[in-house]
Amino acid sequence: MSTEQNPVRRFVADVDTSIKNSEFADWYPIVKKEFADSIRTRALLLLSLLYVGVMVFPPIVILYTDLGESAQGASAILLTLTPQILSVLVPLTAIALAYAALSGERQSGSLKLLLSLPYTRRDVIIGKLFGRFVAIATPLAAVIVLQTLVILPELGSDLDLSNLAALTVVSLLLALAFVGLSLGASAATSTTRRSLMVAAGVWIYLYLIWDRAAGGIFTLLQEHASVEQATALKVELFVKLVSPIASYNTLLNSLSGGMSTREARIAMFRGLGGFLPTQKEQLAAQVLQDSVPWYLTDPVAVVVLLFWCLFPLFMGYRVFSEADL
């Protein structure tokens, strides 16, 4: 079937032509190139298979074997295990695909060739950001839909589409945050080893150390600054929220319908990935009993995710724009 006869191809061609004739024409070809290059990489293929293995296989085991508990088990996976898995896999996928986007081409010399064409360094940054993001977003959205199709026959009308929409949108925001972070590291460094060390180092700090540092601030404010316990707890909670991983998890909790905004913020003090109640959780329930401060609301969590994309990207661009290639 030709392009003229195929409505899908015709629609895609019309969109492609419209973008080429728009104000985005300067960097749109770079987006297409980055997307095409990324989806052919072995790393993305392996990570996509990993997504399928950890997100689609467990629901099959739970729903279609004697090991599971039918709809109840599937709901637990969708609402609990899937966000926990994605909070690890999405950042790693973004880092793997974006850390060498500029530093790798800078090492090989292909970046000079690209900049010899009528593209500015800003065009290159923007094009690579959206190209790599779309390359990650495509398998991510696909595997979420695939998991839903696996669960749908058992859940039926019990499947909450708002949960699926929240999971997809917030996961894409997390992917965008770490693509921007990794691309910013790649723009600011001259070798792939350095850019990987920066991006991976930030991820390790966020995942393993950030919450402990926030708890240290609580102790510091109470013991050495004589700050009231309620105020110190709110400061700690805000510092926790500044982590994109924490923002992702708490945003999903509140948007999925399972928790209110207040309950989602209180749950940030739970241990073992959000499963183990703690003493601070009980204290937070008392402190946030009346209302949630504006700086702990869902819109602030969204801003945090966007910040982790834009700020590292801006800082990397400043270094990249003045670098001698």
C-alpha positions as CSV (number, residue, x, y, z in Angstrom):
1,M,0.0,0.0,0.0
2,S,1.4,3.4,-1.0
3,T,1.7,6.4,1.3
4,E,-1.2,8.0,-0.5
5,Q,-3.4,5.0,0.3
6,N,-2.2,4.3,3.8
7,P,-3.9,6.9,6.2
8,V,-1.4,6.3,9.0
9,R,1.6,6.9,6.7
10,R,-0.1,9.9,5.2
11,F,-0.8,11.4,8.6
12,V,2.8,10.9,9.7
13,A,4.0,12.4,6.5
14,D,1.7,15.4,6.9
15,V,3.0,15.9,10.5
16,D,6.6,15.6,9.4
17,T,6.0,18.2,6.6
18,S,4.3,20.6,9.0
19,I,7.1,20.4,11.5
20,K,9.7,21.0,8.8
21,N,7.9,24.1,7.8
22,S,7.5,25.4,11.4
23,E,9.7,27.3,13.8
24,F,11.1,23.9,14.9
25,A,12.7,23.2,11.5
26,D,16.2,24.3,12.8
27,W,16.6,21.3,15.1
28,Y,13.9,18.9,13.9
29,P,16.3,17.0,11.6
30,I,18.6,16.4,14.6
31,V,15.7,15.0,16.5
32,K,14.9,12.5,13.7
33,K,18.6,11.5,13.5
34,E,19.0,11.0,17.2
35,F,15.8,9.0,17.4
36,A,16.8,6.8,14.5
37,D,20.3,6.3,15.9
38,S,19.1,5.5,19.4
39,I,16.5,2.9,18.6
40,R,19.1,0.9,16.7
41,T,21.5,0.7,19.7
42,R,22.1,-2.6,21.4
43,A,21.7,-0.9,24.8
44,L,18.2,0.3,24.1
45,L,17.2,-3.2,22.8
46,L,18.6,-4.9,26.0
47,L,16.9,-2.4,28.3
48,S,13.6,-2.8,26.4
49,L,13.8,-6.6,26.9
50,L,14.6,-5.9,30.6
51,Y,11.5,-3.7,30.8
52,V,9.4,-6.6,29.3
53,G,11.0,-9.1,31.6
54,V,10.3,-7.3,34.9
55,M,7.0,-5.6,34.0
56,V,5.1,-8.1,31.9
57,F,6.3,-11.5,33.1
58,P,5.4,-11.1,36.8
59,P,1.7,-10.2,36.0
60,I,1.5,-13.3,33.7
61,V,2.8,-15.5,36.6
62,I,0.4,-13.9,39.1
63,L,-2.7,-14.0,36.9
64,Y,-2.3,-17.1,34.8
65,T,-0.6,-19.6,37.2
66,D,-1.5,-21.0,40.6
67,L,1.1,-18.7,42.3
68,G,-1.0,-15.6,42.1
69,E,-4.2,-14.1,43.5
70,S,-5.9,-13.0,40.3
71,A,-7.1,-9.4,40.3
72,Q,-5.8,-8.5,43.7
73,G,-2.3,-9.6,42.8
74,A,-2.4,-7.7,39.6
75,S,-3.5,-4.5,41.3
76,A,-0.6,-4.8,43.8
77,I,1.8,-5.0,40.9
78,L,0.4,-2.0,39.0
79,L,0.2,0.2,42.1
80,T,3.2,-0.9,44.0
81,L,5.9,-2.9,42.2
82,T,5.7,-1.2,38.8
83,P,6.6,2.3,40.1
84,Q,9.4,0.9,42.3
85,I,10.8,-0.9,39.2
86,L,10.5,2.1,36.9
87,S,12.1,4.5,39.5
88,V,15.3,2.4,38.9
89,L,15.1,1.4,35.3
90,V,14.0,4.7,33.8
91,P,16.9,6.7,35.1
92,L,19.4,4.0,34.1
93,T,17.9,3.9,30.6
94,A,18.1,7.7,30.2
95,I,21.7,7.7,31.4
96,A,22.7,4.8,29.1
97,L,21.2,6.6,26.1
98,A,22.2,10.2,26.8
99,Y,25.5,10.2,28.6
100,A,27.6,10.0,25.4
101,A,25.3,12.0,23.2
102,L,27.7,14.9,22.9
103,S,30.9,13.8,24.6
104,G,31.0,10.7,22.4
105,E,30.7,12.6,19.2
106,R,33.2,15.1,20.5
107,Q,35.7,12.4,21.0
108,S,35.1,10.8,17.6
109,G,35.2,14.2,15.8
110,S,31.7,13.8,14.3
111,L,30.4,16.7,16.3
112,K,32.6,19.1,14.3
113,L,31.1,17.7,11.1
114,L,27.6,18.2,12.5
115,L,28.3,21.8,13.5
116,S,29.7,22.4,10.0
117,L,26.2,22.1,8.8
118,P,23.7,25.0,9.3
119,Y,23.1,24.1,13.0
120,T,23.9,26.1,16.1
121,R,25.1,24.5,19.3
122,R,21.7,25.3,20.8
123,D,20.0,23.4,17.9
124,V,22.2,20.4,18.6
125,I,21.4,20.4,22.3
126,I,17.6,20.8,21.8
127,G,17.6,18.2,19.0
128,K,19.5,15.6,21.0
129,L,17.3,16.2,24.1
130,F,14.0,15.5,22.2
131,G,15.5,12.8,20.0
132,R,16.9,10.8,23.0
133,F,13.7,11.4,25.0
134,V,11.4,10.1,22.3
135,A,13.7,7.1,21.9
136,I,13.2,6.3,25.6
137,A,9.5,7.3,25.7
138,T,8.6,4.9,22.9
139,P,9.5,1.6,24.5
140,L,8.5,2.9,28.0
141,A,5.0,3.8,26.9
142,A,4.8,0.5,24.9
143,V,5.7,-1.7,27.8
144,I,3.2,0.0,30.1
145,V,0.5,-0.6,27.5
146,L,1.7,-4.2,27.1
147,Q,1.5,-4.8,30.8
148,T,-2.0,-3.3,30.9
149,L,-3.1,-5.6,28.0
150,V,-1.8,-8.6,30.0
151,I,-3.7,-7.6,33.1
152,L,-6.9,-6.4,31.3
153,P,-8.6,-9.8,30.8
154,E,-8.5,-10.5,34.5
155,L,-9.2,-7.0,35.9
156,G,-11.7,-5.9,33.3
157,S,-13.7,-3.0,34.7
158,D,-11.6,-2.9,37.9
159,L,-8.7,-1.5,35.9
160,D,-8.4,2.2,36.7
161,L,-7.3,4.1,33.5
162,S,-6.4,7.1,35.5
163,N,-3.7,5.1,37.3
164,L,-2.4,4.0,33.9
165,A,-2.4,7.6,32.7
166,A,-0.6,8.9,35.8
167,L,2.0,6.1,35.6
168,T,2.7,6.9,32.0
169,V,2.9,10.7,32.2
170,V,4.9,10.8,35.5
171,S,7.3,8.1,34.2
172,L,7.9,10.1,31.0
173,L,8.6,13.2,33.2
174,L,11.2,11.1,35.1
175,A,12.7,10.0,31.8
176,L,12.9,13.6,30.6
177,A,14.6,14.7,33.9
178,F,17.4,12.1,33.6
179,V,17.8,12.7,29.8
180,G,18.4,16.4,30.6
181,L,20.7,15.5,33.4
182,S,22.8,13.1,31.4
183,L,22.8,15.3,28.3
184,G,24.0,18.2,30.5
185,A,26.8,16.1,31.8
186,S,27.7,15.1,28.3
187,A,27.7,18.7,27.1
188,A,29.9,19.8,30.0
189,T,32.6,17.1,29.6
190,S,35.0,16.2,26.9
191,T,35.0,12.4,27.2
192,T,32.4,9.7,27.6
193,R,34.1,8.4,30.8
194,R,33.7,11.8,32.5
195,S,30.1,12.3,31.4
196,L,29.2,8.8,32.6
197,M,30.9,9.4,35.9
198,V,29.0,12.6,36.4
199,A,25.6,11.2,35.4
200,A,25.9,7.9,37.2
201,G,27.4,9.6,40.3
202,V,24.5,11.9,40.6
203,W,22.1,9.0,40.2
204,I,23.8,7.0,42.9
205,Y,23.8,9.9,45.2
206,L,20.1,10.6,44.6
207,Y,19.2,6.9,45.0
208,L,21.3,5.9,48.0
209,I,22.4,9.1,49.9
210,W,19.9,11.9,49.3
211,D,17.3,10.7,51.9
212,R,20.0,10.2,54.5
213,A,21.3,13.7,53.9
214,A,17.7,15.1,54.3
215,G,17.5,13.2,57.6
216,G,20.8,14.7,58.6
217,I,19.4,18.2,58.0
218,F,16.5,17.4,60.3
219,T,18.9,16.4,63.1
220,L,21.2,19.4,62.4
221,L,18.3,21.9,62.6
222,Q,16.9,20.4,65.8
223,E,20.1,19.8,67.8
224,H,22.3,22.7,66.6
225,A,19.9,25.4,65.4
226,S,17.1,25.0,68.0
227,V,14.5,24.8,65.3
228,E,11.1,23.5,66.2
229,Q,10.4,19.9,65.4
230,A,7.5,20.6,63.1
231,T,9.5,23.2,61.1
232,A,12.6,20.9,60.9
233,L,10.3,18.0,59.7
234,K,8.8,20.2,56.9
235,V,12.3,21.2,55.8
236,E,13.4,17.6,55.7
237,L,10.3,16.7,53.7
238,F,11.0,19.5,51.2
239,V,14.6,18.4,50.8
240,K,13.4,14.9,50.2
241,L,10.9,16.2,47.5
242,V,13.8,18.0,45.7
243,S,15.1,14.5,44.6
244,P,13.5,13.6,41.2
245,I,13.2,10.0,42.3
246,A,11.3,11.0,45.5
247,S,9.1,13.4,43.5
248,Y,8.3,10.6,41.0
249,N,7.3,8.2,43.7
250,T,5.2,10.6,45.8
251,L,3.6,12.1,42.7
252,L,2.4,8.7,41.6
253,N,1.1,7.9,45.0
254,S,-1.1,11.1,45.0
255,L,-2.2,11.0,41.3
256,S,-3.0,7.3,41.3
257,G,-6.0,7.8,43.5
258,G,-4.8,5.5,46.2
259,M,-3.6,8.4,48.5
260,S,-4.4,12.0,49.0
261,T,-1.6,14.6,48.6
262,R,-1.2,14.6,52.4
263,E,-1.0,10.9,52.7
264,A,1.5,10.7,49.8
265,R,3.8,13.2,51.5
266,I,3.6,11.4,54.8
267,A,4.4,8.1,53.0
268,M,7.8,9.6,52.0
269,F,9.0,8.8,55.5
270,R,8.4,5.0,55.1
271,G,11.3,2.7,55.0
272,L,12.2,-0.2,52.7
273,G,11.0,1.5,49.5
274,G,7.7,2.8,51.1
275,F,6.6,-0.5,52.8
276,L,7.8,-0.1,56.4
277,P,6.2,2.4,58.8
278,T,8.5,4.6,60.8
279,Q,8.4,6.9,63.7
280,K,8.9,10.0,61.5
281,E,5.9,8.9,59.5
282,Q,3.7,9.2,62.6
283,L,5.3,12.6,63.4
284,A,4.6,13.8,59.8
285,A,1.0,12.8,60.1
286,Q,0.7,15.1,63.2
287,V,2.6,18.0,61.6
288,L,0.6,17.8,58.3
289,Q,-2.7,17.2,60.1
290,D,-4.3,20.5,59.1
291,S,-3.0,21.1,55.6
292,V,-0.1,20.5,53.2
293,P,2.2,23.6,52.7
294,W,2.2,24.8,49.1
295,Y,5.9,23.9,48.7
296,L,5.0,20.2,49.3
297,T,2.1,20.0,46.8
298,D,1.9,18.0,43.6
299,P,2.7,21.0,41.2
300,V,6.0,21.5,43.1
301,A,6.9,17.9,42.5
302,V,6.3,18.4,38.8
303,V,8.5,21.5,38.8
304,V,11.2,19.5,40.6
305,L,11.2,16.9,37.7
306,L,11.4,19.7,35.1
307,F,14.1,21.4,37.1
308,W,16.3,18.3,37.0
309,C,16.0,18.3,33.2
310,L,16.4,22.0,32.5
311,F,19.0,23.2,35.1
312,P,21.7,20.6,34.3
313,L,21.0,21.1,30.6
314,F,21.4,24.8,30.9
315,M,24.7,24.5,32.9
316,G,26.0,22.0,30.4
317,Y,25.0,24.2,27.5
318,R,26.9,27.2,29.0
319,V,30.1,25.1,29.1
320,F,29.4,23.6,25.7
321,S,28.7,26.9,24.0
322,E,32.2,28.2,25.0
323,A,34.1,24.9,24.5
324,D,36.9,24.7,22.0
325,L,36.0,21.6,20.0
